[in-house]
Amino acid sequence: MDTKLDPARDDLPLMANTSHMLVKHYVLDLDVDSESRVIEGTIVLFFGDGNRFKTQAISSQDTIQMESEKDCTFRTMEPCHVPKMDASTFSPQMGYNECAVCGKGDQDAFDNDGNHNNRESDSEISSSKYCCDTGNHGKEDFLLVLDCCDLSVLKVEEVDVAAVPGLERFTKAPKLAATPEKLRRDIVRDLVALPADAWREQFDCYARCSQAPGCGELFFDTDSWSLRIRRTGAQTAADFPHAIRIWYKTKPEGQSVTWTSDQDGRPCVYTMGSPINNRALFPCQEPPVAMSTWQATVRAAASFVVLMSGENSAKPTPLREGCMSWHYYVTMPMPASTFTIAVGSWTEVKPKTSPSDELVIEHPLLPAKADFRYADTCSHVEYPCRFQDASAATQEIIPHRVFAPLCLEGACQEALLWLVPPCLSAAHAVLGTHPFSRLDILIVPANFPSLGMASPHIIFLSQSTLTGVSHLCGTRLCHEIAHAWFGLAIGARDWTEEWLSEGFATHLEDVFWAEAQQLPPHEALEQQELRACLRWHRLQDELRNSPEEMQVLRPNKEDTGHVSSSGASVVKHGLNPEKGFMQVHYLKGYFLLRFLARTLGKETYFSFLRKFVHLFHGQLILSQDFLQMLLESIPEDKRLGLTVENIICDWLECSGIPKALREEQEAEDCKRSGLAGRVGSEVAKWIRLNRRPRKRKRGKQEAAFEKLSPDQIVLLLECLLEQKALSPQTLQRLQQTYRLQEQDAEVRHRWCELVIKHKYTRAYEQVTRFLQEDQAMGVYLYGELMVGEDARQQQLAHRCFELVKEHMDRASAQVVSEMLF
């Protein structure tokens, strides 16, 4: 059955039947063609047993899955033509040594490629047909379902891993006592079960197996959301091949892949795992429980740099003239949705000073080393874990690189490069061992739809973070660094619980940023209270303008974490294009964590958080896992009546503002002081100025305005937005006083709102500039330009959209288009 969903209101289906088989490792071998805007090649999937998280309940998605299997009849068809592989690709003379691992020290492993020249044949197989021979293919065969969308699947085959010499050193499979099919399954079973200290040998075996010849094509079919694969005679998952190769290519319009131009006008491509995760980049298992490792060889033009989620700092290998090959790998099992790739003419931004000149930061709050190591063993599946590495525990600053288009190299040196070491060090001071061994940071093209995104070993930052002073750049960098722990090393078992990632990152960004600036405790507290005041304003505005059902942090309630018997599930509201622009899960999650930290005490809370990270890294959690461990760590007489049940009920399963938060904010509004209090005084000055006659009386002294930080200016502008009318003279004075056009994007966004609200035509050029250069934040302004029904403003909106729509992020363009037309 071809499951059709309305993207305006429906949930995102996760179709993979992970309860039966789980991908343990992916090997990708891809070519990037910027001219045709296609990524093509092969992916080899190595399977293990199904998901250990099971549920007894059968959801509506299970019905979809069963209907899908019922309707998928593999009938007799005429033989199909398939792409032919170069005979030399799998020649026995290769000896399977072209991907050998160096295996010494910290060198980049797997840099040799063993390249395929796998070009699609002229007679492409339609994705709606089966690739099969004639024969009887009954419905009793096991059906493997993978998540797949916007891909042209050309061929699926079993990989003959038994043909790879030397595997007997690592596997126990008796070659003489098994059928060929069972031997191949046993080899893969033993390969995926190798211990963590043998990961180099394991990855070498994966690489060599991925180049083994095929030993039988498999029948496949695709629909809108999945790739379904059968093998004749394999009636159970245990009988199904455990290593399969899929030949495929992406489509230019695929929703997981963004083809665009960088700020220098050069072609590039990046992926961001949304709104449909990575299923339009490669066939995969997308439910979060499908945690796997991967390695990828990517070939691109020699002028390109390939960055990817990988723990090695890959170096390019020259191939034929004008082509380079890059190889990355990840040894920590992660959901496939966290895989990210970016290919473009990036420049590595180097520091102007030598390493010896870099700032060395002392952290008085840095806990003793013993505090970061609470147990001898970890609770996750076995992998080479940094939390058990004594040297990693004391590594405050992990190796890092910064990449950007050439035209932004100077801006990166001024605004970003010098911030990375103190922000990394601050994160270590708060949480301890960095989960990942290195970090790349890329300034992505202007159409990137948010201020930042974190993936394993790589962070994307918007160009909007580079403007103004370092404040926005620093806070956003701290936010994305926090995701290394919450969102990546510790993930949500149910994706509807986004607050477990975004709420934690939002709360921790303030703590990290205060540490990075080395603020005294009272200044750090003032700064954090100011940011809480800002977020309170934003939360109120967000809740006024969003549907109640999308204000709930745990929308699945008692069904949170439950999946169908096959392992399939859905992401609530996952296909609603407006959801990506909502911040309820950021803000309500932040306020919940702030409430818990203030209620239980900062020292108690962060001591617990370090223990929590050590216990749950490498695992998936639900809200109750965090809350249960938190409250159990607090003596009953100090819990102040808090229970897991009432926290979930009051904060996570209700729309609107929790009662405890409203009471807390009303009390704080009455005693506002410090940085936020000073803003109130400045607001009063501006209101008085706005009420005066245009001509100032002789001898009347001009108002003197204090110098404000970017956060204070944002709060000031938000307060002034509540005024019914501000005169052009007031707006001009406001712009001149704070040099608003030179401030960071957060400030300029609020300034643009004021300009639009009061039809301040002299600053329309700044609105135009913002909509073009700050696309990550500009979507809301289109709505403001249209709602006032002012002809000039509506023309401005249409004109700006015409200029950027071809390169704009698809979800953003869809939302803006609905506003304008």
N, C-alpha and C positions, 0 to 999 in steps of 0.2 A: 504493500500500500504506500502510495506517495503521500506522506503526511504534509498537508498544506496548512500553514499557520499564518495568521494575520500579524505582521510585524508591529502593528500599532497597538496591540493589546495582549498578545499571547506570550507564553513562557518559552524559553529556549530549551529545546529537547536535547538531552544527553543520551544518545541512542546506544552506545557501546554496551554489550552484554558482559560487563566486567566481573559478574559473579561466576562466570564459567572459565574465562581465560583472562590473564592480565599481561599486558606488554611489560617486560622487564628491561628491555633495551631497544633503542632505535639506532640504526646506522643509515644516515642520509648521504647520498652522493648526488650532488646537484650542480646544474649549470644556470647561471644568471644571465639572461639576455635582456639588456636594457632597451634595445631597439624594438623588440616584439613585446616587451613587458611581460615576460614569461619566465618562470623558474621551472625547470624540468629535470627529470632524472629518476632515481630509484630510492626507495626506502625499504629497508629490511627490518622486520619486526621479530623479536625473539620473545617467546611467551613462557609464562610460568602458570602456576595454579591461580584460580580466581580469587576475587576479593574476600578478605577475611571479615569485613564488616557486612553482616547480612541482616535482613529484616524479614519478619514473618508476614507483614502486611503487603498486600498487592495494591499498588496505586493505579491511578488512571493511566499513567505512563506505561505500566505493565501491559495494559490492554492494547495500547498502541504497538508495543513490542510484539505481543503475541499475534496481533492482526497482521503486522508486517511480515512475520514468519509464515503465517497462514497463506497470505496472498502471493508470496514469492515462490512461484512454481518454476523450477528450472526445466524447461521443456527442450525437446530435441530441435536443434537448429542446424542450418548449414554451417560448415566449418568457417571460422573467422580468420582473417589475416591478422597477424600480430607483428609488431616491430621485431626485426631481426637484429640480434646482437652481433657485433664484430666477433668473428671466430677467435681472434687473438685475445679477446677480453678474458676468456676463461681457459686459455691454453694451459695444458699440463706443464709446459716448459716454464711457466711463470714461477712455479714452486711456492706460490702463495706467500712470498716474502716481501712484496712491494709495500706492505703496510706494517712492517716490523717495528716494534717499539724499542726506543733507545734504552729505556729502563734505568737510567742513571740519574741520580741527583734530582734537580728541579728542572730538567730540560723539557722543552715542549715535545710531548710524545705525539706519535701518529702524524708527523708532518709529511711523510711520503704518502702518495695518494692512491696508487693503483687505479688509475682513472678509467672510467667507462667512456666510450664514444657512442653513447646510446642516443641515437637520433630517432625521432618518431618517423615511422614509415608514412608514405603518402596516403595510404588507405587507413586513416585513423578509425579506431573502433568507437562506435557511439557509446556514450556512457549509459545509455538506456538499454543496451543489449548485453547478452551474456557472451563471454569468451569461452567457447566450449567445443568439444567434439560431440559426435553423435553418441547416443546411448541412453540408458534409462536412469534418470536422476530423480529419485523419489524424494518425497518431502520428509522422510525419516532421517535424512542426513543432518548433522549438526550445522547450524548456521552461525558463522562468526559475523558480528556486526561491529563495524568501526564508524566513528564519527567522521563525516566527510561532506563537504559542500563546495560548490564552485571549483571542482577539480575535474580534469579529463583523465580518467583512469584507463590506461591502455592495455595492461596485462597484469595478471596475478599468477604467481607460481610458487611452488614449494622449493626451498633451497636445499640442495644435497650437501648438508654439513658433513656427512660421512665421507665425502670425497676429499676433505681437507686433511692433509697429512699432519701428524704430530699432535693431534688432539687427545690421543690416548694418554698423554702425560697428565691431563687435567680431568679426564672423565673416566667413569668406572664401567661404561657400557661394554658388555662382552660382545664383540663383533660376530662371533660364530654362533651365539645362542639366541639371536634375535632376528626377526624379519627386518628387511631394510627400513620399513616405515617405523617400526619400534626403535630400531637402532638410532635413527635420526632424532626421534623424540627424546630418547634417553640421553643422547649427547647434549642436546639443548638443555634438558633438565639439569644435568650435572654442571653445564657451563654457567647457567644463571645462578647456581648455588655455590659457586666458588667463594671462598672467604675473602673478607675485605683486604687482607694483606696481599692478596694475589690479584689485585685489580688491574695491574699493568698487563699481566699475562692474560687475564680475562678479556680485556679490551682488545688485545692483539688477536685473540681467538675470534672475538666478534668481528673484527675487521676482515680477517681472512675468510671466515665463514660467509660474510656478506658478499664476497666475490666468488664464492663457489658456484658451480653451474646449477641451473634449475633441473628439477627431476619430476616435472609434471605440472601442467597448467591447471589452475583452479577456476571454477565457475564463479562469476561475480556479476553483481548488478548494483546500480546506484539509484538512489532517489534524491530528494531535495536535501536530506540531512544525513544520509548514511551510505556506507559501502558495505555490501553483504556478500559474504564469500562462503562457498561450499566446496567440499571435496567428496567425490563419490565414495561411498562406503564408510566414511567417517561419521558414525552415528552419535558419538559423544565428544565432548571437548577433549577427553583423554586420547581419542583417536585422531584428532585433528592435527595437521602439521604444526610444529612448534617454532618453525622458522619459515617465514614467507617473504617474498620480494614483490613489491608493487611498483610497476612502471607508471608514471603519471606526469602531468604537467599542470601548473596553475593556470588560471584564467586572469586576464588583466583586470577584470571587474571583481575578482575574488575579494570578499570582505575582510579577510585576515591580512591581506597584503596591500600596502599603499605605495603605488608608483607615483613619483612626483619629481620636482626639481628642487635642488637645495637653494640656499640664499645666493649662491654664485651663478645660478641658472643651469647647473649641471644635473644630469639625470641621476636619480637615486631611488632606492626602495627600502622600506622598513616594514616590520611587522609589529603589531602591538597586542595580539591575542584578544581582540575585542572588535565588534560586539559578539562575534560568534566564536571566540577563542581561536585556536590555530587550525581548525578543520579545513580551512581553505588554503592552508600552506602545505599540509601533508595529512594523509589518512592516519587517524590516531584514536586513542581512547581518551575522551575528555572528562569523564567524571573525576573529581579530585582524588578519589581513592586509587586511581590508576597511576601510581607513582613509578617513574622509570628513570633510567639513565640514558644518555645518548652520546653519540659522536657524529660529526658531520664533516664531510669534505665538500667545499663549495668553490667552484671555479667561476671566475669573473674576469672582465677586461683588466689588463695590467694597470690601468689608471685608477682602478677602484681599490678601496680598502674594505675588507669584510670584517665586521664586528658581530659577535654572537655570544649567546649564553654559554660560556665555557670557562673552565678554571685554568686553562693555559693561555698565555699571551701569544697567540698564534702569529707566526711569521710566514709571509707568502713564499711559495715554492714556484719558480718559473716553470712553465710548461712550454707549449708551442708559442711561437712569436705572438706577442700581444695578449697573452693569457697567463693568469696566475692562479694558484690553488692555495686554499686556506683550510686548515683543519682545527677543529675545536672538540672538546669533550667535557662531559660532566659526570662525576662519580657519585654524587649525592642524588638519590632518587627524588624526582620532582614531578609534579603534574605536567602533562604535555602543554598545558596552557601557558606555562611560564617560559617556554622556549621563545627566544627572540633573535632576530637577525636584522642587520642594517648594512646595506651595501651602497657605497657612494664615494665621491672624491674627497673624503675627509682628510683633514690635516691634524697631525698630533700636535697639541699645544704644549710647548716645553716651558718650564720655569725660567725666568730671567736670571734668578740667583742660583748659586750652586747648592747642593743638598746641605752643606755645612752651614749655610746661612739661614736655613729654614727655622721657623720659630719652634722652640721646644716648650711644650706646655706642661705645667705641673697641675695636677688635679687633686686638691685637698679632699674631695669626696670619693676618690678612688678606693674601693674596698681592698682589703688585703687579698693577695693571690688565692689564699685558701678559700675565700668566700665564693670564688667563681667555680670551684671544683667540689661538688657536693657528693659525688659518688664515683666509684671506680668504673662503672659500666654505664652505657647509655640504654635507653628503653626502646629505641627505634630499630628498624631492620638494619642489618649489618652493612656498613659502608665505611670508607676511610674518613673518620669523623674528626674535625678540628677540635672538638670539645675534649677529646682525649689526647690531644697533642700539647705537651707542656710548653713548648715554644710558642704555639698559637695563643695560648692563654695570656701571655704577656705581650703580645704583638698589638700595640695600640693603633698603629697606622699600617694598614695592609697596602701592598703595592697597587698603584693606581695610575691610570692614564686618562687624559682628556682629549677628545676629538671634536672637531667643528669644521664647518666650511671655512675656507681661507679668509673670507671677508670678515669673519667673526673671531679670528685668532686674537686680535688685540683686545676685544671686549672680554674674551675668556680669561686672558691674562690679568686684566684689571679687576673683573668681578668674581671669577670662579676659582681659578687655579690655586690661589693662595688660601682659599677657604677649605679645600678638601682635607688637608692634614688635621687641622683643629676639629673639624666636624667628625671625622673618623675617630679621632682620639677621644672626643667627648662621648661618642656612642659607646666606646669601649669602657670608659669610666663609669657609665651608668649600667650597662648590661653585661660587660665582660667579653668573652671570646667572640670575635667576628665569625659568623657561620661560614663565610666564603673567603677564599684565600687571596682574592684580588678583585679589582674593580676597574671597569672602563666607564667613562661618562661621555655621552655624545650629545651635542647640541643638534637637535633634530630640525627638519624643515619647518617653515612657518605654518604649514597646515596641520601640524600636530595638535590634537584636540584637547590637550590638558597641559598643565604646567610641568608634569613629570610622570615618569613611570619606572618602576623598579622590576628588574628581572634578575635571575641568577648571574652575578658577576658583571652586570651592565645596568646603567641607569640612563634613561633618556631625559633630557631637560629641554624645556621650551626656550626659545630665544628671548621670550618675555622676561625670563629671570635675570637677564644680563643688564637690564636698563636700571637707571637710578643708582642708589647706593647699594651696598652689598646685602641689605637686610632681606629682601625677598629671595635672593639667590641662596643665602645662608639657610633660611627657614625651610625653603623647598628642598634643598640638598639634605638637610637633616631629616625631613619627612621621608624621602626616598631611602636614605640609609637605614632608617628605622624598619623599613619593610624587609630588610635582610633577615631580621628576627621574626617580625610579625607580618605574615603574608607569604614568606618564602620558606624560611627554616621551620616555621610553625604555620601551618595552613588551616583553613576552615574545612571541616569535613562536609559541610553543606554550604554551597556558595551563596545562599541567601543570607548567611550571617557575615556579610561584608564588614560589619563593624569590628570583627575580630582582627581585621587587617587595617582598615582605614581609621577606625577609632583609636587604635593603639598608636598608629603612626602619627596621627594628629596630636595626641597627647604627648608623645615622646619628642616631637619636633621642638616644642617649647623647652623641654628639659635639656635636650642635646644642645640647642642654640644658646641657652644661658651658660652651659658648661663651656662651649666653644669660645664664647666671648669672655670667659673668666670673670663673670659678674659676681660681685659680693652677694650674699644671700638676700639682703633686703632689696637690692636692685633687680635680682632675678625674679623675686616674688612680685614686685611692681610690674615688671614687663609681662609676666604670665597673667596677672590680673587684668592688665590692659587687653591682652589677646583674648582672654575669656570674655571680656565685655564686648569685643568685636564679634566674637562667635555667637554670643547671645543675640545680638542684633540680627546676624545672618540666619540663625536658626528660626527666629520668630518670622522673618520674611519668608524663609523657605516653607515653613509650615502653613503660612497664609496662602501660598501659591502652588501647593501640590496636593494631589488626591490623598485622602486619608489612608487608603490601602497601601500607598507607597511610602508612608511615614513609619512603618513598622520595621524594626530591626530584625525580627525573627518571624517572618510572615508564615512560615510553615508550622509554627507553634509545636504541638505535640508530635507532629510528623517530621520535625527537623532531624536531618540525618538519615531518614528512612529512604530506601530505594525499592524499586520493584524486585521481584524474584530474579530477574535477569541481570540486575545491576543498573538498569537504565533509570533515569530520573529527569527532572526538569529544573531550570533556574527560573524562579518566580520573577515575572516582569522582565525576563532577560532579553526580550526582543523589542521592548518599548524604547524608541530612540531618545525619549526625554530622560530616561533613567540615568544615562551617562552624564547628564548635566546636573543631577541632583546631589546634594551634599548632606542629606539627612543622616546617612549612616556614618559619615565623617563626624558630624557635629553632635548628634545624640550619643554616639559611642564615646567621643571625647569627653562630654559632660558626665557620662556615667563613670568613666575612669577617674576623672577629676574629683567627683563626689566620693568615690571609694578611697582615693588617696588622702583627701582632706578629712574624711570621717575616721579612717583607721590610723592616720598619721603618715607623713611622707616617708620617714625612715623605715617604718614597718612595711609600708606598701612596696617600696623599691627593693628592700631586702627580699621580700616575697617574690617580686618579679624576676630577680636574678635566679632564684631557685626554680621558678616556673620554667624559665627559658632553658635551664640546664636539664630539667626533667622531660620537657615536651619537644625539644628541638628534633627535627627530622620526622615529626608526626603531624597528624591531622587532629583537630580538636573541635568540640562543640562548646557553646557558651557555658554550659553547666560544668564542663571540665575545669575551666578557668575559675568560675565562681565557687565551685565546691572546694577546690584546693585552697583558694584564698581564705574562705571562711574557716576551713579546718585549721589553717595556720594561725588563726586568731583565737585567744582564750574566749570562752563563751561569754564571760562577764564583760568583755570589751567589744563585742559585736554590735552592740547598741540595737539589738532587735533585728538585725539584718539576717535574712535567710536567702538561699538560692531561689526559692519559689517567689518570694515577694519582689526580689530584684528583677527576675524574669518578667513577672506580671506587670510591674510598674514601669520598667524601662524598656524592655525588649519586645513585648507583645501588645503594646498599646500605641495608638497614634497620638499626635499632639505632644504637649510638654509634660513630662512627669511631675507629679505634685512636689516632690522633694526639690527638684530643680527650680520650679517656679518660686517656691518659698525662699530658697537660697538666694536667687537673683533679686527678688524684691527686697530682701534684707540688705544685700550689697548695694543696691541702688540708693538706699537711704544714707549710706555711709561712704559713698564713693570718694576716694582720695588718691594720692599718688599721681601716677602718669594719667590715669583715666580721669581723675578729679580735675586736673589742670586743663584737660580738654573741655570740660564743662564750663570753666571760666572763660576760655577762648570763644566757645560757641556763643556765650552771652554777649561778648564784645561785638561779634559779627552781627548778631541780631540787632543790637543797639545801633551799629553803624548803618545797617540796612534801613532802619526806620527814620534816620535823620533826613532833613531836607537836602536836596541836591547841592545847594550852595551852603558851604560851611560858614557859620557866623564868625566874624572877625574876633580873633583872640581865643577861639575855641581850639583846644589842643587835640591833635590827631590821636586816635587810639594806638597804643603800642601793643604789638602782638608778640607773643613768646615764640621762640624757635621750637618746633615740634619734630618728633621722630616720624618716620613713615607710618607706623601703626597709629600714632596720635592723629596724623593728618587724615588717615582713612576714617577714623572714628569721628573726627570733626566734620568731614564731608557727609558722612552718613547722618549725623545729627542735623546738618543744614538741609539735607534732602527732605527732612520732615517739614521744613518751612514752606508755606504756600507760595510765596513769591520772593525772589531775590532780584534786585535791580541789576541792570547791566553794569552799573558802576561798582556795585558790591562784587559781582563776579570778576570783573577786571582786576579789582584790588586783591581779591582772593588769589587769582592766578599769579599776580605779580609778587605777592607776599611770600608764597611758598614755591614759586617757580614750578608750577604743577606740571607743565609740559615736559619737564626734565626728571620727574620723579619715576618711581618704579611702576610696574603695570597695575598693581593693586590700587595705588593712589590715582593713576590716570583713568582707571575704569570708573571710580567713583566721580571723578571730575567730569568725565563724559556723560554720566548720568545727570549731573547737575546741568550741564550744557544743554542736553536734550530736553530736560524737564522745563527749563526756563527759556528755551528757544534762543540761546545766546549765539547768534549767527557768527560772531567774530571768531568763535572757537570751533566752528563746524569742520574746519580743516583737520583739527586734532582728532575729532571723532572718526573722520575718514582714515586717517593714519592708523588709529587704533584698530579699526575693523580689518585693515589689511595686514598689519604687522603683528597684532596680538590676537590671532584667530583662536588661540586656546581659551580666551576669556571674552571674546566679543559677541558670542551668540545672543546673550541676553539683551545687548544693546539694539539689535535689530528689532526685537519686540517693542522696546521703548520708542524707537523711531516710528513704528507703525501705529502704535496704540493712540498717539495724540492726534492722529488724522490731520497732521500738518503736511501740506503738499510738498513743501521744500524738504522736510525731513524724510518723507517717504521716497522722494526722488533720490536723496542721498543714500538711503538704504538699498534701493534697487541698483543704483550705480555701483556701489561697493560690492554688492553680491555678484553682479555681472563680471566684475574684475577678478574675483577670487574663486568663483564657484567651480571652475574646472579643476582647480587644484585643492579645493577644500575637502576636509575629511567628510566621508559619505554621510555619517550620522549627523554631523553638524549641518551639512548642506540640506539634508532632508528636513531638519527642524526649522532652519531659516526659510526654506522654500514654503513651508506650511504657514509661516508667519507672514510672508510677503504676498502669497497668491491665494 
